[in-house]
Amino acid sequence: MIDAAIDHIATELNQYVRRTFSLSEDMVVVSSLLEQDGTVSVPVYNKLVLFLVNIEKDTTPQQLAPHTHSDVARVIESSPPLHLNLYLMVAGNFGGGNYAEGLKFISAAVSFFQRQAVMDRTSTPALDRRIERLMLDVENMSMQDLSSMWGMLGGKYLPSVLYKVRMVTFDAGDIERQSSRLQKPSLVMGS
């Protein structure tokens, strides 16, 4: 489901960028910046690159007890869903004479996410059915944290903005317990 969330965000952003700048080619890619051997990934040249930098459990207070669903005939208990936050980097990988173009595309991304901070099936009908909604917030980073992160990524700094994507929910839907709500009436035998 993580891949579906990030792909959806990239698709929506790409459509916006293509419309805004009247482009025929995709400018947004989901990719790491570097290959495993440390070389720059080829499909990221002169593109806005979206990549995952962290996954965390949402610490918002949640119901920890099993979820109970019921209807007229039965009660079903299942594990509570797991709510995750994704940290998604949007980086402009434009070098040399294209550096200003990269800044233009980063600005477009910020503008798009400000307008489209919540993605649900009403605002973006193509959202995967397993995802209720995605909420994007800019995540502020200190210069030290930013330097550490880019060092960890193994690359040189690129103009970028980090977004916290809230409420990616995993719900396996596994039934742990099921019981009948209907009780058979007791029969009382006369003596």
C-alpha positions as a Python dict, from the first residue, in 0.01 Angstrom:
ca = {
    (1, 'M'): (0, 0, 0),
    (2, 'I'): (299, 233, 51),
    (3, 'D'): (377, 203, -318),
    (4, 'A'): (14, 280, -411),
    (5, 'A'): (16, 594, -194),
    (6, 'I'): (342, 728, -338),
    (7, 'D'): (249, 637, -696),
    (8, 'H'): (-83, 818, -656),
    (9, 'I'): (86, 1132, -523),
    (10, 'A'): (340, 1122, -808),
    (11, 'T'): (70, 1073, -1071),
    (12, 'E'): (-137, 1364, -941),
    (13, 'L'): (168, 1591, -919),
    (14, 'N'): (285, 1488, -1266),
    (15, 'Q'): (-54, 1569, -1418),
    (16, 'Y'): (-46, 1911, -1253),
    (17, 'V'): (308, 1985, -1374),
    (18, 'R'): (228, 1873, -1729),
    (19, 'R'): (-85, 2095, -1740),
    (20, 'T'): (86, 2394, -1578),
    (21, 'F'): (383, 2399, -1814),
    (22, 'S'): (211, 2247, -2122),
    (23, 'L'): (449, 1951, -2133),
    (24, 'S'): (407, 1625, -2316),
    (25, 'E'): (664, 1429, -2112),
    (26, 'D'): (647, 1317, -1751),
    (27, 'M'): (856, 1533, -1521),
    (28, 'V'): (788, 1348, -1194),
    (29, 'V'): (946, 1011, -1119),
    (30, 'V'): (939, 783, -817),
    (31, 'S'): (1296, 664, -777),
    (32, 'S'): (1596, 662, -552),
    (33, 'L'): (1858, 915, -653),
    (34, 'L'): (2143, 664, -649),
    (35, 'E'): (2183, 305, -755),
    (36, 'Q'): (2315, 50, -504),
    (37, 'D'): (2667, 93, -646),
    (38, 'G'): (2657, 470, -575),
    (39, 'T'): (2609, 586, -935),
    (40, 'V'): (2335, 833, -1018),
    (41, 'S'): (2013, 666, -1130),
    (42, 'V'): (1964, 742, -1501),
    (43, 'P'): (1589, 815, -1505),
    (44, 'V'): (1624, 1101, -1254),
    (45, 'Y'): (1816, 1352, -1467),
    (46, 'N'): (1622, 1677, -1514),
    (47, 'K'): (1323, 1542, -1321),
    (48, 'L'): (1136, 1602, -1000),
    (49, 'V'): (1218, 1293, -798),
    (50, 'L'): (993, 1157, -524),
    (51, 'F'): (1147, 912, -280),
    (52, 'L'): (1068, 771, 61),
    (53, 'V'): (1304, 874, 341),
    (54, 'N'): (1124, 731, 644),
    (55, 'I'): (822, 538, 767),
    (56, 'E'): (687, 582, 1118),
    (57, 'K'): (391, 459, 1317),
    (58, 'D'): (141, 737, 1376),
    (59, 'T'): (159, 822, 1747),
    (60, 'T'): (-185, 982, 1760),
    (61, 'P'): (-384, 813, 2037),
    (62, 'Q'): (-570, 522, 1888),
    (63, 'Q'): (-795, 249, 2006),
    (64, 'L'): (-564, -40, 2095),
    (65, 'A'): (-835, -295, 2165),
    (66, 'P'): (-947, -522, 1884),
    (67, 'H'): (-1194, -364, 1644),
    (68, 'T'): (-1544, -505, 1675),
    (69, 'H'): (-1782, -509, 1382),
    (70, 'S'): (-2133, -638, 1427),
    (71, 'D'): (-2447, -698, 1236),
    (72, 'V'): (-2776, -859, 1332),
    (73, 'A'): (-2642, -1214, 1343),
    (74, 'R'): (-2277, -1196, 1451),
    (75, 'V'): (-1995, -1006, 1614),
    (76, 'I'): (-1653, -1003, 1443),
    (77, 'E'): (-1329, -899, 1612),
    (78, 'S'): (-1016, -808, 1417),
    (79, 'S'): (-678, -650, 1489),
    (80, 'P'): (-681, -272, 1499),
    (81, 'P'): (-549, -105, 1182),
    (82, 'L'): (-191, 24, 1173),
    (83, 'H'): (-164, 395, 1088),
    (84, 'L'): (162, 506, 927),
    (85, 'N'): (322, 834, 835),
    (86, 'L'): (548, 841, 531),
    (87, 'Y'): (822, 1099, 487),
    (88, 'L'): (836, 1179, 118),
    (89, 'M'): (1112, 1391, -35),
    (90, 'V'): (1045, 1592, -350),
    (91, 'A'): (1382, 1685, -502),
    (92, 'G'): (1462, 1877, -819),
    (93, 'N'): (1746, 1692, -990),
    (94, 'F'): (1838, 1964, -1240),
    (95, 'G'): (2204, 2052, -1278),
    (96, 'G'): (2415, 2308, -1457),
    (97, 'G'): (2219, 2533, -1688),
    (98, 'N'): (1890, 2368, -1586),
    (99, 'Y'): (1919, 2460, -1217),
    (100, 'A'): (1661, 2740, -1246),
    (101, 'E'): (1422, 2495, -1416),
    (102, 'G'): (1454, 2271, -1113),
    (103, 'L'): (1357, 2557, -884),
    (104, 'K'): (1056, 2628, -1106),
    (105, 'F'): (940, 2266, -1077),
    (106, 'I'): (999, 2256, -699),
    (107, 'S'): (787, 2572, -670),
    (108, 'A'): (514, 2407, -876),
    (109, 'A'): (521, 2104, -647),
    (110, 'V'): (489, 2320, -335),
    (111, 'S'): (202, 2509, -496),
    (112, 'F'): (26, 2186, -593),
    (113, 'F'): (57, 2030, -247),
    (114, 'Q'): (-68, 2348, -83),
    (115, 'R'): (-378, 2335, -302),
    (116, 'Q'): (-413, 1957, -275),
    (117, 'A'): (-304, 1892, 85),
    (118, 'V'): (-569, 1621, 126),
    (119, 'M'): (-620, 1349, -131),
    (120, 'D'): (-926, 1132, -98),
    (121, 'R'): (-1160, 964, -345),
    (122, 'T'): (-1367, 1283, -376),
    (123, 'S'): (-1075, 1506, -475),
    (124, 'T'): (-874, 1236, -654),
    (125, 'P'): (-1107, 955, -768),
    (126, 'A'): (-820, 730, -881),
    (127, 'L'): (-702, 683, -520),
    (128, 'D'): (-651, 316, -437),
    (129, 'R'): (-961, 174, -263),
    (130, 'R'): (-748, 51, 29),
    (131, 'I'): (-653, 411, 113),
    (132, 'E'): (-912, 635, 275),
    (133, 'R'): (-713, 958, 242),
    (134, 'L'): (-364, 1103, 229),
    (135, 'M'): (-278, 1428, 406),
    (136, 'L'): (44, 1609, 314),
    (137, 'D'): (223, 1856, 541),
    (138, 'V'): (558, 2025, 483),
    (139, 'E'): (806, 1894, 739),
    (140, 'N'): (1054, 2153, 860),
    (141, 'M'): (1414, 2041, 905),
    (142, 'S'): (1705, 2217, 1067),
    (143, 'M'): (2019, 2266, 857),
    (144, 'Q'): (2195, 2002, 1068),
    (145, 'D'): (1915, 1747, 1017),
    (146, 'L'): (1904, 1829, 647),
    (147, 'S'): (2280, 1783, 617),
    (148, 'S'): (2263, 1453, 804),
    (149, 'M'): (1982, 1326, 588),
    (150, 'W'): (2154, 1409, 259),
    (151, 'G'): (2473, 1251, 395),
    (152, 'M'): (2276, 937, 484),
    (153, 'L'): (2128, 933, 134),
    (154, 'G'): (2480, 935, -8),
    (155, 'G'): (2423, 1224, -240),
    (156, 'K'): (2490, 1591, -265),
    (157, 'Y'): (2215, 1829, -165),
    (158, 'L'): (1945, 1903, -422),
    (159, 'P'): (1675, 2167, -391),
    (160, 'S'): (1404, 1976, -212),
    (161, 'V'): (1109, 1979, 22),
    (162, 'L'): (1013, 1708, 269),
    (163, 'Y'): (648, 1614, 319),
    (164, 'K'): (491, 1411, 594),
    (165, 'V'): (217, 1198, 440),
    (166, 'R'): (-30, 1111, 716),
    (167, 'M'): (-273, 829, 757),
    (168, 'V'): (-157, 552, 534),
    (169, 'T'): (-351, 272, 703),
    (170, 'F'): (-280, -97, 697),
    (171, 'D'): (-582, -304, 788),
    (172, 'A'): (-536, -671, 715),
    (173, 'G'): (-902, -733, 788),
    (174, 'D'): (-816, -1069, 940),
    (175, 'I'): (-1093, -1205, 1156),
    (176, 'E'): (-961, -1305, 1496),
    (177, 'R'): (-1288, -1403, 1659),
    (178, 'Q'): (-1646, -1441, 1546),
    (179, 'S'): (-1947, -1513, 1761),
    (180, 'S'): (-2317, -1537, 1709),
    (181, 'R'): (-2541, -1262, 1843),
    (182, 'L'): (-2845, -1488, 1836),
    (183, 'Q'): (-2898, -1701, 2142),
    (184, 'K'): (-3113, -2010, 2132),
    (185, 'P'): (-3393, -1983, 2386),
    (186, 'S'): (-3360, -2218, 2678),
    (187, 'L'): (-3618, -2493, 2689),
    (188, 'V'): (-3770, -2557, 3025),
    (189, 'M'): (-3906, -2907, 3063),
    (190, 'G'): (-4204, -2957, 3290),
    (191, 'S'): (-4188, -3213, 3568),
}
